[in-house]
Amino acid sequence: MSDLSFTHLDPLGRARMVDVTPKEPTHRRAVARCIVSMSPETTAAVANREVKKGDVLAVARVAGIQAAKRTADMIPLCHPLLVGSVYVNFEIGDDHIAIEAQVDTVDRTGVEMEALHACSVAALTIYDMCKSADKGMVIGELALWEKTGGRSGVYRRGDDVAATVTNVVQS
């Protein structure tokens, strides 16, 4: 057995919410990314704002922001946090849309789940708005890319992984 411990389990193995009350609030940031792969015709329609449901990226941006603010409502053991800021940005490639969500707070626990939730809901919104034209879309590569603040300090996704996803985004 490894030294790996799961903080959301009590000594009897039951789910619990971690007690963060003794911690001091600090500035925390998390960045998550994912990719929605689609046909080149679909990316062109999104880029040219020709999707009949409306401006796909504008709606996906608002959906991602809303998701970050409501993460604790969807993920049972997440703490409700006062989210200070949320940025959701997109990069349109030939056959995909890359999504990046950044969330900041000053609180006692991190915002990794808020960034991941924002990114995934933005991706699902893109899928929803484009599904009538492209049922073959795939949402993938959702990952935490960076987190700062808190006791564990700074985490940045490894260069080997970053290079792989960057190549996918640029291809």
Secondary structure by P-SEA (a helix, b strand, c coil): ccccccccccccccccccccccccccbbbbbbbbbbbbcaaaaaaaaaccccccaaaaaaaaaaaaaaaaccccccccccccccbbbbbbbbcccbbbbbbbbbbbccccaaaaaaaaaaaaaaaaaaacccccccccccccccccccccccccccccaaaaaaaaaaaac
